Amino acid sequence: MLIKNGWVLTNRVEKKDVAIEGNTITELGKSLSGSEYIDASNHLVMPGLVNTHTHLAMTLLRGYADDVPLHEWLTEYIWPREMKLTPEDCYYGNLLGIVEMIRSGTTCFHDMYFHPDQAVKAVRDSGMRAVISCSLAEFGNRAHALDVLKTGLQFMKTIQNEPRIDTSFGPHSPLTCSPEYLLTVQDHARKLNKIVHIHLHEAADWIEKFSKSHGQTPIECLESSGFLGENVCAAHVVHATDKELDILKTHGVKVLHCPSSNLKLANGIAPVAKMIKKGVCVALGTDGAASNNTLDLFAEMRLMALLQKLHDPSAMTSGTAVKIATENGGSALKWNAGRIEKGFLADIILVDLKKACMTPGHDVLSNVVYAANSSAVDTVIIDGRIVMENGVLKTLHEDEIIEKAQEHAYDLVNR
């Protein structure tokens, strides 16, 4: 497959053709020849966006419990409903989320939710790329938590050698998992070369509560226990001192930044610009659709950049924002994706430069961050396969998914 005549985003934006063989980018150049090609005239050819933290089937709870504090949101609304989730609920919730992500240019996501086998099924059916976490929590019941971990290990064995799917360990947080349990999880992760996907330093009151009971903050405790490492992907990290950010940098921890969710649940603004200056790898996520309420990473990228400019308009450039949403995401999730470069996976999106939101084109990269929205995403290629072309989904029946998801959502909240 060739993508011809497009403006290609590499280290800069320039007119080039992109050659793809199988699932890999094999060549970039001018006037490349081939019989099968996509005409990308008047389009920006850029890496697909990478959503590094979400709870995908929470699309079923979009708008269900808005405008309430985090603790009440979780204990009074979300957790009681989640206890009633069925596998079929999660399947259609996952598909609904995948439709939204493909339409908004996301080609890979990192999920942490219930019934992970249903996320795998949805990924297989859609052609998406994903890392699926086995959700783990202890809540003081060590025996049960170890049984859940054993089930997770068995699940991971069934997802070996999948072309577009990897698995990770998903211990919820240091508040719901003891240091001893987290270290047990990390031991398995290191042996299997897997990511550990965890919520960390999300809410100030939770950090204060943990610190009073443990004598250390969660980040300090995880370091002293030996848990932290390059395979740790920490979602949120809204509240962190310079010392704690230095700890994350030292151990190579990746931060999964979710600005909309952090604001909506009144958790605050993460110091992303400071993290970048310190050399911490920051990637972008949406969190679940119940706390965002969209899975549109273009919207998330714009909000991230604007929030970092609160006191300094130069705190985050458009180039840095795009890198966080693409290349850094691929790196955090251990996929060779997020760049238009020879040898990288062919996860590519075409953005229509003739859309009103992309006009005029004084600075295309600036438009991507501050002006683009999902309506500008024209074509999506994942693993070398076209999954959306000219705005038409090729792998999924969108109307049927929306209808089914609606039925399951209404049933869930009334169950």
Buried (B, 14 or more C-beta within 10 A) or exposed (E): BBBBBBBBBBEEBEEBBBBBEEBBBBEBEEEBEEEEBBEBEBBBBBBBBBBBBBBBBBBBBBEBBEEEEBEEBBEEBBEEBBEEBBEEBBBBBBBBBBBBBBBBBBBBBBBBBBBBBBBBBBBBBBBBBBBBBBBBBBEEEBEEBBEBBEEBBEBBEEBEEBEBBBBBBBBBBBBBBBBEBBBBBBEBBEEBEBBBBBBBBBBEEBBEEBBEEBEBBBBBBBBEBEBBBEBBBBBBBBBBEEEBBBBBBEBBBBBBBBBBBBBBBEBBBBBBBBBBEBEBBBBBBBBBBBBBBBBBBBBBBBBBBBBBEEEEEEBBBBBBBBBBBBBBBBBBBBBBBBBBBEEBBBBBBBBBBEBEBBEEBEEBBBBBBBBBBBBBBBBBBBBBBBBBBEEEBBBBEBEEBBEBBEEBBEBBBEE
